[in-house]
């Protein structure tokens, strides 16, 4: 059993933000841009994920997400282990799909 698969985490951010007004659309766009600038990638529409090499690293990114929360809407943040993420089954229609690749580059920040 690979113990590293239990130390490495994935941070998932789920959100549903209002976009009725121009100001709301701007805030929703800014939140999405902040996620992308912090290294999150889109998994599905309004679901973004980021690979983190430790709980400490995940906490840094969770804190950044919390600092950029818009004043309206719903946001959920979930951490799962690499092992749990690897057990996910993905499908496009009825065809099984591959999980996103795990980054192999060492993070310095």
N, C-alpha and C positions, 0 to 999 in steps of 0.2 A: 504494500500500500504506500502510495506517495504522500508523505506527510505535508509536502509543500502544497499540494492541491487543497489542503485545508487551511493553509496560512494565506495563500493568495486569494484576493477577493475581487468581486465584481460589484460595482456600485451602479444600481439602476435608479433612474429618476423618471417617474411617471407624472405627467401633468395634464390638466385640462384648464385652460385659461380662457377668459372671455375675450372675444374679438369683435364685439358689436360696434365699438366706436374706434375712431382713428387712434386715440390715445391708448386704448386697450390693445389694439393691434401692435402699436409701437412697443408697449411693455412686453407683450408676448414674444415679439421678435427679438427684443433685447435679452430676454431670459434665454431663449434658444441660442442666441449668439454667445452669451456668457458660457453656456454649457459647452459649445463647440470650442471656444477659446481655452477652456480648461481641460480639453482633451477627451471630452465625451463624444461618442459617435451615435448616430441615429440607428436604433434597432428597429423600431416601427414608428409611425407617426405619433408624436408626443411621448415616446419612450426612448430614453437615451441611456447609454451604458459606458462605463469606464473600467478598465482593468487596473487594479492596484496591487502592488507587491506585498503590502502588509496592512494591518489594521490602522497603524499610525498614518500611513499614506492615504488610506481611504478616508480617515477622519479629516485630513486636510482638505480633501475635495468636497466632502460633505459640508464642511464649514463654509467653503466658497459658494456652494449651491444655496445654503441658507442665507448668506449675505446678499444674494441676488434675487431672492424671492420677490415676485410681484405682489402688490398690495391686494389683488383680487385673484380668485381662482383656487384650484386644488393642486397640490404638489405632494407626491409621495416619494420617499427615498428608501431603498431597500439594499442591503448588503447580503450577498450570497457568496459561498466559497467557490473556488474554481471547480472543485469536485461536483458541487450541486449544479453549477452552470453547465458542466460537461454532460450531465445526465438529461439535459433538456432535449426534447425532440422537436424539430422544426419541420414545417411542411409549407410548400407553395402549392396551393390547390391540394391534390392528393399525392403529389410527389414529395418525397423526403428531401430535405435540404441540409446543407452543412452549417455547423455553428461558425460564428466569426472566428478568425484566427486569433490566438493568444499572442499579444506582443512579446517579442523576444528581447527588445532593447531595454537595457538597464536605465531606470529613471534616476536622475540626480536631484530632483526637487520633490 
